[in-house]
Amino acid sequence: MDKKRIGIYGGTFSPPHIGHVGAAESFSRAISPDELLIMPDFLPPHKQYDGEVTAEDRLEMSKLAFGHIENAFISDMEIKRGGKSFTSVTLEELTSPNSELYFLCGTDMFVTLEEWYRAPLIFKLAVICYVRRESDAEYDSITERLEKEYKEKYGARIIRIDSQVREISSTELRGALQSGSESARELLPEPVYDFIKERGLYR
């Protein structure tokens, strides 16, 4: 029997913007998952926690942003677990004999993957998929070298997903929302923008 293909796309999603959505759509087209788990984290290990917006707000915005994608499910696994959200822990919890895990990250994350908490376990438990945008061309020589190194050192399975996804700075986007700039509207799915305005988030 074929194993169930489970895609995993985690992030802060504060807020989820069109770049995130485009990455998820590219991921879905590339691996055709039986389930695509969109997973807002509780407290990312590598970022400052944004206390103004609750985990529940980010969960709801993720439902609004990604709900149209086929087989996409918004998972509150990491939010319910609490504490720092480590990918290796999440993958361990999702691992089963009947499923194959595909983990999505950006090129910027891919080049630091070896430094993550229990990185060898991440390589063991999941196929690593990274999105390469046109703006990531500067990383090409590094990613080619690292693909080879990760495979030789960890037996990593790696898929590069070329995408036209636009690069968007979440920090700059939050700044635009805070200042009331209309530029934020075009970077967000309309339901997410409306939700932010209704709740008065990122002021």
N, C-alpha and C positions, 0 to 999 in steps of 0.2 A: 504494500500500500504506500502511495506517495505521502511524504511527510507534509504536514501543514506548514505553509510558508507564512511566517509572521514578521512583518516589518515593524521596526521600532524607531520612532523619531521623537527624541526628547529635547527639551529646551526650557528656558525661562518663560518665553512667550509673553513678554511684558512690554508692549502688547504683541500679539501675533500679527505680522504684517504680510504684505503681498510677496515678499521674498521668502518667508517661511512657507507660505501656501504653495508658491511655485516649486520650491524644493520638494515638498511632500508630493506634489503632482508628478514631478519628474521621477521621484523614487518609486511611486506606484506604477508608472508606465514601465520602468526598467525591470522591476522584479515581479510584477503581477501578484501581490500578496493575497493570501486568503483573508488575512487580517492586517490592517495597518494601524498600529497603536500609536496615537499621538499622546505624548506623555509630559505634561507640564511638571517640572520638578518642584520640590518643596523648598530647597535651599541649595542652589548650585555651588559646588565646592570652589569654583574658580571666579565667582562674581560676588560683589557686595549685594546683600539682600535689600530689596526695595520694599520697605515696610509700609509705604503708602497704599500699595495695591495688594489686596489679599490673595492668597492662593486660590480661593474660591472665585475671585474676579477673573484670574488668569484661566482657570478651568472653564468658566462660562464663555470667555472670549474665544478660547480654543474651539469650543463647540460651534460657535458662530462662524469661525474662520475656516475650519476644516470639514465641517459636517457634510459638504457636498461631494467629497471624494469617496469613490466606491470602496466599500469594505473598510472605511476609516472608523475607528472607535476612539473616543477620547477617554483615556485611562487616568484615574486618580490614584493609581498604585503608589507613586512616589510621594504624593501629597499626604495620603493616609499614613504612610510609613513615618513621615516626619524626619527631622534632622537633615543632614547633608545627603544629597541624592547622588550616589555613586553608581555608575553604569554597570560595574561588575556585579554589584549586589542585585540590581534589577534583572540582569541577564540570568543570574543564578535562579532567581525566583520564577522566571519564565521558561527555563529549560525543561524540556520533557522529551522522552524517546520518540514521540510522534510528531515533533515539530522541528523546523529549522529556522533559526533566528537570523534576521538581517538588520544590522544596526546602521542607521544613517547619521553622518556627521558632515560638517563643512570641511573644505580643504584646510582652513586654519586650524581646525581641531585635529584633522588627520595627521598633520605634521608634528603634533605634540602628543599623539596617542600613547607613545611608549612611556610617557611620564605620568600617565593616569594611574589611579589607585588600582593595584592588581591588574596591570595591563596584560600580562600573559594570559590571564583568565578571560579577558575580553576577546582576545584573538582566538582563543580556544572555543568559546561558546557561540560566537556569531560570525557571520560573513560581514566584513566591514565594507560599507558602501559610502563613498564620499562624493559630494556634489562639486564638480568643477565648473565655475562660472568663467566667462570671458575675462573678468577682472582678476581671476586667479592665475593668469598666465605666468606671473612672476614666480609662482611656486613650482612650475612644471619640472624643472631639473631636480628640485628637492623631492617632489612626490614620486618621480620615477625611481630615484635612488631608494627612497623609503619603502616603496612597494616591494622592491627586491629584497631589502633588508628584513622587512617584517615577514615576508614569506620564508626566507632562509632561516631566520632566528626563531620564529614562532609557528611556522606552518600556516601562516595567515592566509585566509581566503579574502580577496579584495576585488571589489567592483568599482570602477570609476564611472560616474554618471555625468556626462557632459550636458550642461543645461544653459539656457538663455536667462536664467534667473537673475534678477536685478540685485545688486549689492546695496543693502540698506543698513545704516547704523541705527541700532535700537536706541542708543544714547541720544543721537541727534533727533530721532523721531520723538522721543519723550520730551526733549527740549522744545520741539515745535508744538507739541500738544500743550505744554506748559505755557508757552507764550501766546497761544491762540492762533498760531499761523495756519493758514488754509493749506499750506504745503503738506500738512499731515494727512489731509483727507485722501489725497491720491495714492498714498502709500499704505493705506489700510483697506481691508475688505469693508464694504459699506456697513454691514451689520455690526462690525467691531467698532467702527467710528461712532455709530449711533449709540452703542452701549456705553462707550467712554464718555460721550457728551451727557447722556442721561444720568450716569452715576457721578459725574464730576470728577473723574479720575485724572491723574497726572497734572493736577493744577499746581 
